[in-house]
Amino acid sequence: MNRRVVITGAGAITSLGQGADSLWKAVKKGVSGISRIERIDVTDLPTKVAAEIKDFDPSNFLDKKEAKRMDRFAQYAMAATQMALENSQIIAGKINSERFGMIIGSGIGGLETLENQHHVLLEKGVNRISPFMVPMMLPNMAAGMIAIKYGIKGFVECVVTACATSTNAVGDAYKAIQRDIADVMIAGGTEAPITRLAMAGFCANKAMTTNPDAGKACRPFDSERDGFVMGEGAGVLILEELNHALKRGTNIIAEIVGYGCTNDAYHITATSPGGEGAAKCMKLALADAGLNPADIQYINAHGTSTELNDRAETAAIKSVFGSHAYQLAVSSTKSMTGHLLGAAGAVEAMITAYAIKEDFLPPTINYASPDQECDLNYVPNKGIKAEIAHAMTNSFGFGGHNAVLILKHFQ
């Protein structure tokens, strides 16, 4: 019999605040974390807004020397992990290090470091390049640094599957515990993509919004949507084998019961027609959980606010859930957090876990103009109380990657 896996801790660094509680309180209220970009010059960029973190101070979590040797994406991960461990009341030294593992992913890694060091190369020459450039930019370095700090010697890796990254990280960590490879896993993702180069690249492929109004720029499933809004930050969950958690007497937020992973094998950026790959992934997650479509009450959608994604995801949900699709609540919390790329899935799994725990449906804010092809209940503009026994969270990434998790109310 498979071992049961529960979520016992959560930590987040997002534009909505620091800590899982701050994130969840803001989401419940329908607060937007999107604003005009201040960190970089956007004068010549068609996109002017992002879910930018304004008040992060790495010295609150790291000493100054340590922080200087980390890219921003790794700093975010270190901070979110510290908060998740504290939330779970885990003391690393009291956990069997060989049975303590981690999967922390990043879609882009240390792009800010790469960009800065390229400027150094052009302006000052090869002898001024930092010896820390390579480790600072490697996507796996967040996991590596966390392992060093907390003495984690078990199953440790880094997943890179674009916008599905941290959903895959959580799903793979869930399977590692289920299959008795580990008792405790740190799982999540981190991203720091608000740089000139990254923003220019996403603008070039026409994926991001050009709406300058920060209050309305991200509007998933709305007929006026015109592209996603970049986000940044980290989301980290503590996953634990149920008996291990019960023996510690720790708080349990929710239980993970299903995971699906597929690929469209269709296009490098576009979803497959009708969301075929996404639909297959949802079906696999349901089968893994031993659930029927009618058992799901809520879906935290990928919901990027792009024309193609929202339409394809809606079609995929309808193909999987049939008439029950119209009984479901479906919301995109990216309308508040922006799209955190590789960190999005873990942040959204966290929000889904709290939604289940508190029986509260998070809203899709900025929803004003219905799209006839997106005709489900997207919990428009205001969250509502509703009993949630089982919920699904979707993530779909460039390269055709699909990842789906199913969570349930812990009993």
N, C-alpha and C positions, 0 to 999 in steps of 0.2 A: 504493500500500500504506500502511495506517495506521501511524503511528509508535508504537513501544512506549513504555509509560509505567511507570516504577518508583517505588517509595517509597524514598527515601534518608535520611529523617530523621523523627523523631517527638518531640513534646513534650507533656507532660500535666500539668495541675493537677487533682487529684481528692482525694477523701477518703482514698484509699489511698496518697497520697504525692505528691511533686513529682518529675516526670520520668517518661519512658516506662519506664525500667528498674524504678523503684519500683512503678509500676502493674503491670507484667507479673509481677514477682516475687510481689506480693501475690495477684494473680489465680491464679497457678500453685498457690499454697498454699491457695487457698480462703478468704482472709481477708475478713472483712466490714468495709466502711467506714461502716456505718450505726450511728448512736448517737442518744442523746437530744439534741434541739435545745437549744443554749445561747445562740445569738446573739439570738433573739427570745423574747418571752414566749408560751408555748404553753398557759398555764393554761386558757384558754377555748376552745382548739382541740381537736377530736376526734383529730387527728394529733399525736403527740408526738415522732416520730423522723424523721430524715432522714440522708442521706449528706453531712453538713456538714463543710466544711473547717475544721479547728481552728487550723492553724499557718501559714497563709499570711501572709507579710510582704512587701507590695509594694515596700518599700525595698530588697529584695534584687535587684530588677529595674529599678526606676524611682527617680528622685530624688523627694524628698517633695513638691515643688511640682507636678511632673508627675502624681504619683499622686493628689493632691487634686483634680485636674481630670478625673479619670476615675471612672466608675462601677466597681464591683467586677467586672462582667462584662468590661469592657475591660482591667482590670488582669490578670485571669486570662489573657486572650488574649495580651497583650503578653508575659507570663511564659512561656506555653507556646510561643509563636513563637520567643522567644530560645533556649529549650532545643532546639527542633526544628532551628533553623539551626545551632546548635553541634553537634548530633548528626549533622547532614548534612555538617558541615565546609564550609558555604557562607559565604563572605565577600561580603556584599551588594555592596560596591563593585567586586568583580571579576566580577560577573554583568552582562550587558547589560541595563540597566534597562528598555529597551523590550520585551524578551523575557521579563521577570520579572513574574509576575502573582500574583494572590491572590484567593481567595474564602473569606471568613470570615463565617459566619452566626450569628445568634442568634434564638431563637424569641421572646423577650420583650424583650431589650435592657436598658436601664437602669431597670428598675422600682423598684429601691431608691432611686435618685435622685428619681424622680417621686413616690414615696411620702413621702420626707423633705421635699421641697420643698412638697408639699401641706400638710404639717404647719406649715411655715414660713409659708405663705400664711395659714392659719387663725389661727395664734397671734401672728404678728408683722407681717403685712400685706404688700402688694405690693412695697413698697420694699426688702424684705429677701430677695427671691428672687435666687438666684445667677445671674449672667450666663452661667454655664457650664451651667445646667440643661438647655437644649435639646440642645447637643452631647453632654452626658454621657448623656442618655437614648436617643439615636438608636441603633437596632440596628446601623447601618452604621459607627458611629464606631470600633469595634475595628479594622475593616479600614482605615479612614482614618488612624488613629493609627499603625498598623503600617507603612502605605505611606510616611507622612512620615518615620518613624524610619529606615527602610531604603532610602529612595529608589526605591520600586517604582512604575514608571511604565507598566507594561503593562496587561493585562486584569485589572481589579480591580473586584469587586462584593461585595454582601452578599446572601445567600440567606435567606429567611424562610419556612419551610414547617413550622412547629411542630416536632414530634419527628422529622421527616425532614430537618430543616434541614442538618445537617452531612454527612449521607450525600449529599444533593444537592450540597453544596459540593464534596465530594471527587469525585463523579461528573462534575460540570460542569467541574472543573479538569482531570480526566483527559481529557475531550473537547477542552478548549482546547489541550492539548499534542498530543493525537492529531491534531488538525486543523491543526497548525502555527501556532497563534496565539501560543504561548509555548513556551519551553524549560524553564522552571522555574515551578512554581506552589506557593504556600503555600495549604493548604486545611484547613478545619476549622470548629469551632464553639465557642461560649462561652456560658455561662449563669450567672446569679447570682440564682436565684428564691426563695431562702429568706428571704422577707420576710413580714411580717404579712399584707399584702394578697394576695400570691400564694398563700400557704398557705391563707388563708381562702377564696379563690376556688376552689381545687382541692378543698378540703373540701366546699364548697357543692355542687359537682357530683358528689360521692360517688365521685371517682376514686381517692382516696388511702386507704391502709390506716388502720385505727383500732387496730391491734394495738400496744400499748405496749411490747412486748418487742422491743428493737432487734435482738436476735440471731436472731429468727424472723419479723420483720415482712414481709420481702421474700422470697416463696417462689413464683417462677414455675412454672407448670404443676402445682403441687401443689393437691390438692382443697381445702385449707384457705386458699388465697390469698384476700385480701379487698381488694386495691388496691395501687397502686404506691407506692414510697417515693421522695420527692423527692431529687434529687442536685444538685450544683453543680460548676462547674469548667470546664475547657477542654481540648480535644484538637486538636492541630495536626500535620498531616503535610506533609512536603516531597515533592512529586511532581516527577519529572524525566524528560525524554526520555532514552531508554536510552543513546544514544551520547554525549550531553552528560554523563551520569553516569559512563560508562566512561572518558571522557577525563579526568575529574577524579580517577579512581581511588578514588571514594568507596564506602562500604559500601552494599549494596542489601539491603533488608529483604524485599521481596516485589514482585511485579508486579501491576498492575491490568489486567484483561483484559475486564471486562464491566460494564455499567451499565444499569439499567432505571429508568424513572420513569413513574408513572401516577397517576391519581386515581380514587377510588371513585365520585365523583359521586352519593353516597348520603345522607350525614348529616354534621352538623358535628362530632360527636364519636365516634359509633359506626362500627365497621368494617362493610363490606358483608357480607351473609349468606354464610357459608362462606368468607370471605376472598377473594372473587372478584377484587377489585382487586389485592390483594397477590399472588395467584397469577399474574395477568397480568404484573405487574411482574417477578416471578422468571423467568418465561418470556422476557421481553424481555432481561433480563440474560444469560440463558443463550444466547440467539440472538446477542446482541452479542459474546459471548465465543467463539462458534462451538463450544459445548460441548453435550453431551447430559446429561440429569439424572444418569445413572450416573457421570459424571465428577467429581461433587461428593462430597467425603468429610465435610465439616463445615459446619454453618450456625450462625453467631452470630445467634441469634434476637432479634427485637424484645423478646419475652418480658417484658412489663411487670409481671406478677403481678396483672393484673386478670382477672376471670372471662371477659369477652367477648373480650379481645385474645388471650389464650393459646389459647383454644378455636378462634378464627377462624384464627390463624396456623398451628396444628397442622393444621386442615382444609386450608388453602391449601398447606402443604408436601406433604400427602398427595395433593392433586389434581395437583400439578406433578410429583412424583417417583414416584407410583405405589408399586409394591412396594419400590422402592429407598429410599423414605422410612424403612423399618424397618432399613435398613443404614447409614443416616446417623447421625452424632453431631450432636445439636442441643443447644446450651446457651444459657442467658441469663446473661450476666455482670452484668446489672443486679442480680442477687441479691447482688452484692458492691459495685458502684459506686453503686447507686441509679439513678434515671432522671434523666439530666442534660438532659432536654428537647432543646433545639437543639444541645447539645454531645454528645449520646449517640452519634450515628452515627459521628462521627470517633473518639471514644474506642473504640468497638467495632470500627471498621475497624482501628485500631491494634492492639488485642488480637488480632484475626484475623490480621493480618500477622505478628505474633510467634508466634502459634500455628502458622502455616505454616512459618516459619523454623526453629522448634525442634521441629516435629512433636509438638505437645502439645495435647491437647484440654482447654480450660478447663472447670471444673465449673459446674453449677447448684447452688449451696449451698441449704441449708434445705429440701431436697426429702425429704419423709417420707411423704406420703399420696398415692398415685397417683390420678389423675382418669381415669375410663374413656374420656373424650373426648379426653384428652391422653395418648396411648399410645405416644409415640416414645421413643428413647433420649436422655434429657436430660443425660447424663453426671452422674448424681446425686452431689453432695457432694464428690467427689474427682476431680481431673483425672487424665488418663492419657496415657501416650505412645502415639502412633499416627501413622502416616505420612499426611501431608496434602499432596496435590498441588494440589487446588483447593478453595477455601472460599467460602462466600457469607455476606454480612452484610445483615440486613434492618432497615429502619426505616419505621415507619408513623405518620403524624401526624394530629392534629385537622385537620378540613377535608378528610379523605379522601386526604391526600398519602401516596404510597408511593415508596420509593427503595430500590434493591437494588444492591449491588456484588459483583463476583466477583474474587477475588484468586487468584494462583497462586504456587507455589514458583518462584523465579527460577532460570533456567538460561541 
